Amino acid sequence: MKRLLPLAVFPAVQIACFVGAGLTWREFPWLAGGLFALSVLALDLTVHIFLHECIHATRPEGMSWTGSFALTLVGGMPFDGYRLHHYNHHRNDNGPGDWSTTWAWDAAGGRRPRRRFAYVLGWPAALARARVAVRAEAKAGLISAGIQRRLRWEKIFLGVAIIALAAADWRWALGYVAMVYGGWALVSVHNFGQHLPIEGHDPATSFESRLYNALLFNNGLHAEHHADPAKAWYEVKPDPSHPRARGPHLVAAFRGVGKR
């Protein structure tokens, strides 16, 4: 609880801004637009900080159904699907087997940097490829039956929730889908900044600003997290031997890395 409770501020802000946008769009469209934009940004932080820590702080079999459904609704994706995706990311560390790699690999093993905007805006295509890989792993017996079952129910739950929202008011459902698309596009920008495809550099970068990391629970220390993923967010300490991003990762995706 100590590890996760402070981070819950991000889904709380995300939900509050989304609901606020939905309630104000008729009378105060500019306010609604601002609140919606904040909900999109908050979804990125919910994924990269809160849901990310949930993955590392909980065992797959130890999470309750209520918890997995709640996290699915907040993130707009089946939570155990995101868990499998993130485990794959740590195993492959932005290499050719990483479903979210920022490199484009050819059949001969060569690589080139992915195009930023294609990577960011085309995240649903990358998600579809990851789903194919998850099915292959499940068929090979690499994913437990319990996780496969819960993943199926999370998908059903999310689909039913969106249908129910549309039945109540299609505009709320459309807004939710738009928030999820925009939020995960920012997740992709964030991930690109954390794993810049630059030859001669480590797979992950960090942003060392004390203020940034105090406000965002050491989210900037991503290379340090990769070095020891088991550490809680408050245990991660800066290590100057890792490459430093030129600004927060959402900015570094377009600015690159600085000098060590």
N, C-alpha and C positions, 0 to 999 in steps of 0.2 A: 504493500500500500504506500509506504514512504517513497518508493521508487516511481510510482505511477501517478499518485494523486496530484502533485503540482502540475503535471503535464496535461491534465484534463482541462486546463484553461483553454486549450486550442479547440477541441471539439465543442466546448461550451460557447466560445465566441463564434465558431462556424455556424452552429445551430441558431444562435440568437440573431446573427446578421441575416441568415437566410429567411428566417421567419419574419424579421423586421422588414426585409425587402418585399416579401409577399404581402404584408399588411399595409404597406405605404405606397405601392406603385401607382395606384389610381390618383391619389391626392398630391403626392410628393414624389414624382418620378425621378428627379435628380437624387433625392435622398435614397430612394429605393435602388437606383443604379450604383451609388456608392456603397451601400450595404451589401449588395450582391457581389460587387468586386471584392469587398473584404471577406465575404464568405468563401470565395474562390481561393484567395490567398490563405485564409485560415485552413481550408481543406489541405492545401500543400503542407502546412505546418503540422496539421493533425496527422498526416501520413508520415512525414519525415521525423517527427518528434514523438508524438503520443503512440500511434500504432506501431511505429518502429520499436519503441521501448517495450510495448506489450509483447511483441514477438520474442525479444531477448529475455524478458522477465518471467515468462510463463512457459510451461511445458505444453506441447500440442494436446496431449491427452488430459491435461489438468484443467483446461478452460471449460466453463459451464456453457450450455447451449444458449442461455440468456446472454452471456457475455459475447459469444461469437456472433449472435444475431445483432446485438447492439453495435458492435464494432463494424459489422458488415454494412449496416445502414448508415453509420457516420462516414465510413470511407467510400461508400458507393461501389464497393467491390467485395466479393466473398472473402472474408478475413483469412480463412485458411489457404485460399489461393494466393493471397499476398504473402502469407507466411512461407509457402513453398517457393514462391518467386524469390523472396529475400534469402532463404537458405541457399538457393541456387546461386544467387549473387555472391554470397560469401565463399562458397565452394570454388567458384570460378574467377572471382576477383577481376571483373571486366575483361576476361579472356574470351576465347571463341565459344566456350560453352555457356557463357553468361547471357541469359535471355534479355538483359537490359544493357548489354555492352554498347559503349559509345564508338566502337570500331566496326567497320564493315570488313568481313573476312571473305577471302576467295577460296576456291577449292584447293589451291596449292599452299594455303596457309599464310599467304600474304595479307596485309591489312592496310586500310586507309581510314581516315577519320569519317565518321558518319556526318552527314549534313545536318546542321543544327535544327533548322526549321522542319525538315522531314522527320527528324527524330522526335521533335516536340509535338508537332501536330498529328503525326502518324502513329501515336502511341496505341490506338486501338488495333492496328495491324500487328504491332509487336506483341500485344496481349493475346491476339489470336494465335500467333506462333507459339507463345508460351503455353497456351491451353493444349495445343497438339503435343508439346513436349511433356506436359503433366500427364496426359492420357497414356503416353508411351511409358512413362515411369510407373504409372499405376499398373499397367498391363504387365510390366516386368517384375512386379512385386516390390517395388522400391518405396511405395507409399502405403501405409497401413490401411486396412479396411475401415477402421474407425474414422480416420481423417478423410478418406474418400466419401464416406457416408455423410459426414458433417458438411463437407464441401458441397455436395449435392443439395443438401437442405438449405445451406446458405444461399445458393443460387435461386432456389425456389422461393425462399423468404424474400429476397431482394426483388424478384420479379413480381410477386404478389403485392409487396409494398408499393411498387411503382404503379401497378394496375389500380390498387385501391386509391392511391393519390389522384390518379387520372379520373377515376369514377367520381371522386368528390369534386375535383376541379382540374381540368386538363392543364391549366396554366401553372399550377403548382407542380405537377408532374414534369412539365417541360422545363420549368425552372430548376428542378432537382437534377434532371439529366444534364442541363447546361452547366450547372455548378460542378457536377462530377467530371464532365469533359474538361472544363476549364481548369479545375483543380488538379486533375491528373496531367494536364499539359504542363502546369507549373511544376508538378512533381518531376516531370521529365527534364525541364530546364534545370531544376535543382540537382538532379542526378547527373546531368551533363557537366555541370560545374564541379561536382564532387569527383568526377572521373574523366577529366579532360583527356581527349585522345591526342597526346603529344609525345612523339618519339623521344626516348631517353628519360622520361619522367616516370615516377611511381604510378601505380594504378589509381591511387586516391590522393586528393589534395585536402588541405585544411585552411580555414580562415581563423586567425588567432586573436581577433579583437576581444578584449576582456568584456567590454560592454555587451557586444553581440552574444557572446557565449553565456554571459550572466542572464540575459533576457531570454535566450532560446536554449537554455539547459545544455550547453556544450555541443550544440548541433554543428557548430563550425569545425569541431575537431574530428573530422571524418576519417582522416588517415590514421589517427590514433585509435579510433574505434575499430577500424579494420585490423589493426595490429593486435587487438585483444577484445573481440566482440562480447566476451562474457562480462565485461565490466559494466556496472550501472553508469548512467549518465554522469552522476556526481563523482565517480571514481576516475573518470578520464582526465588526464593531465596533458598539457601541451608538450609536444616533442619537436624541437626545432629542426631535427634531422629530416622531417617530412617536407615535401614541397608545399609552398604557401600559395593559395589562390589570391588573385588581385581583387579582393572584395568578397562580400558574401556570395555564396555559391550561385544564387539566382542571377547575380551580376557577373560572376567569374565565368559563367558559361559563354559569355561573349567577350570577356577581357583576358582570359588565360591565366597563367601563373606568373608570380613575381620571382625575384631572386631569393635564394635560400638565406 
